[in-house]
Amino acid sequence: GITRRTVFDLCAEIGLAVTAEAVGVAALKGADEVFITSTAGGIMPVTTIDGAPVAGGKVGPITERLMALYWKRHEDPAWSSAVRYS
C-alpha cells in the first residue's frame, strides 16, 4: 500500500488523474500502458500479459516518468527511514 500511495502522490504532483479500481484482463490487454507496484520493486512495467505484448511490448512514457520520479524520491533522505537491527 505504501508504494501505491506514493504513485498516487506522484501522479497528483504531475497533474495526472488516477483511480484505484478492478480492471479485467481484456482491458489490461488493450491498455496503452500497464505497471504494477511493490515495496521491493517500486514501479514495474508490464509489457506482456499471457504471452501477448501490451502496447507493442514497450514501456510507456508515463510509466517511465513515474519510475524515474519514484526512484528519485526513494533516494531522497527526507523520504526514507533507516531501519536499525540490533
C-alpha positions as a Markdown table, in Angstrom:
| # | Residue | x | y | z |
|---|---|---|---|---|
| 1 | Gly | 0.0 | 0.0 | 0.0 |
| 2 | Ile | 2.9 | 2.4 | 0.7 |
| 3 | Thr | 4.3 | 2.2 | -2.9 |
| 4 | Arg | 0.8 | 2.5 | -4.4 |
| 5 | Arg | 0.2 | 5.6 | -2.2 |
| 6 | Thr | 3.5 | 7.1 | -3.4 |
| 7 | Val | 2.4 | 6.5 | -7.0 |
| 8 | Phe | -0.9 | 8.3 | -6.3 |
| 9 | Asp | 1.1 | 11.2 | -4.8 |
| 10 | Leu | 3.4 | 11.4 | -7.8 |
| 11 | Cys | 0.5 | 11.4 | -10.2 |
| 12 | Ala | -1.1 | 14.3 | -8.3 |
| 13 | Glu | 2.3 | 16.2 | -8.5 |
| 14 | Ile | 2.4 | 15.9 | -12.3 |
| 15 | Gly | -1.3 | 16.5 | -12.8 |
| 16 | Leu | -2.2 | 13.0 | -13.8 |
| 17 | Ala | -5.7 | 11.8 | -12.7 |
| 18 | Val | -5.6 | 8.4 | -11.1 |
| 19 | Thr | -8.0 | 6.0 | -9.5 |
| 20 | Ala | -7.9 | 2.5 | -8.0 |
| 21 | Glu | -10.4 | 0.1 | -9.4 |
| 22 | Ala | -10.8 | -3.5 | -10.5 |
| 23 | Val | -9.7 | -4.0 | -14.1 |
| 24 | Gly | -10.5 | -7.0 | -16.3 |
| 25 | Val | -7.9 | -8.9 | -18.3 |
| 26 | Ala | -9.4 | -7.7 | -21.6 |
| 27 | Ala | -9.0 | -4.0 | -20.5 |
| 28 | Leu | -5.4 | -4.7 | -19.4 |
| 29 | Lys | -4.6 | -6.4 | -22.7 |
| 30 | Gly | -5.9 | -3.3 | -24.6 |
| 31 | Ala | -4.3 | -0.7 | -22.3 |
| 32 | Asp | -1.8 | 1.9 | -23.6 |
| 33 | Glu | 0.4 | 1.2 | -20.5 |
| 34 | Val | 0.4 | -1.2 | -17.6 |
| 35 | Phe | 2.5 | -1.3 | -14.5 |
| 36 | Ile | 2.5 | -2.9 | -11.1 |
| 37 | Thr | 3.9 | -1.7 | -7.8 |
| 38 | Ser | 5.7 | -3.5 | -4.9 |
| 39 | Thr | 7.8 | -2.5 | -2.0 |
| 40 | Ala | 10.9 | -4.2 | -3.3 |
| 41 | Gly | 10.5 | -3.4 | -7.0 |
| 42 | Gly | 8.8 | 0.0 | -6.9 |
| 43 | Ile | 7.0 | 0.7 | -10.2 |
| 44 | Met | 7.5 | -2.2 | -12.6 |
| 45 | Pro | 6.3 | -2.1 | -16.2 |
| 46 | Val | 4.2 | -4.9 | -17.6 |
| 47 | Thr | 5.0 | -5.5 | -21.3 |
| 48 | Thr | 3.2 | -8.9 | -21.8 |
| 49 | Ile | 0.1 | -10.5 | -20.5 |
| 50 | Asp | -0.5 | -14.2 | -21.1 |
| 51 | Gly | 2.4 | -14.1 | -23.5 |
| 52 | Ala | 0.9 | -11.3 | -25.6 |
| 53 | Pro | 2.5 | -7.9 | -25.8 |
| 54 | Val | 0.8 | -4.9 | -24.2 |
| 55 | Ala | 1.2 | -1.6 | -26.1 |
| 56 | Gly | 3.6 | -3.2 | -28.5 |
| 57 | Gly | 5.7 | -4.7 | -25.7 |
| 58 | Lys | 7.2 | -1.3 | -24.9 |
| 59 | Val | 7.4 | 0.6 | -21.6 |
| 60 | Gly | 5.2 | 3.7 | -22.0 |
| 61 | Pro | 6.2 | 7.3 | -21.4 |
| 62 | Ile | 4.0 | 7.7 | -18.3 |
| 63 | Thr | 5.4 | 4.6 | -16.7 |
| 64 | Glu | 8.9 | 5.7 | -17.5 |
| 65 | Arg | 8.3 | 9.1 | -15.9 |
| 66 | Leu | 6.7 | 7.7 | -12.8 |
| 67 | Met | 9.6 | 5.2 | -12.4 |
| 68 | Ala | 12.1 | 8.0 | -12.6 |
| 69 | Leu | 10.2 | 10.1 | -10.1 |
| 70 | Tyr | 9.7 | 7.2 | -7.8 |
| 71 | Trp | 13.4 | 6.3 | -7.6 |
| 72 | Lys | 14.4 | 9.9 | -7.3 |
| 73 | Arg | 12.1 | 10.2 | -4.3 |
| 74 | His | 13.2 | 6.8 | -2.9 |
| 75 | Glu | 16.8 | 8.0 | -2.8 |
| 76 | Asp | 15.8 | 11.3 | -1.1 |
| 77 | Pro | 16.8 | 11.0 | 2.6 |
| 78 | Ala | 13.7 | 13.1 | 3.5 |
| 79 | Trp | 11.5 | 10.2 | 2.2 |
| 80 | Ser | 13.5 | 7.3 | 3.7 |
| 81 | Ser | 13.9 | 5.9 | 7.1 |
| 82 | Ala | 16.8 | 3.8 | 8.2 |
| 83 | Val | 16.0 | 0.5 | 9.9 |
| 84 | Arg | 18.3 | -0.4 | 12.7 |
| 85 | Tyr | 18.8 | -4.0 | 13.6 |
| 86 | Ser | 20.1 | -5.0 | 17.0 |
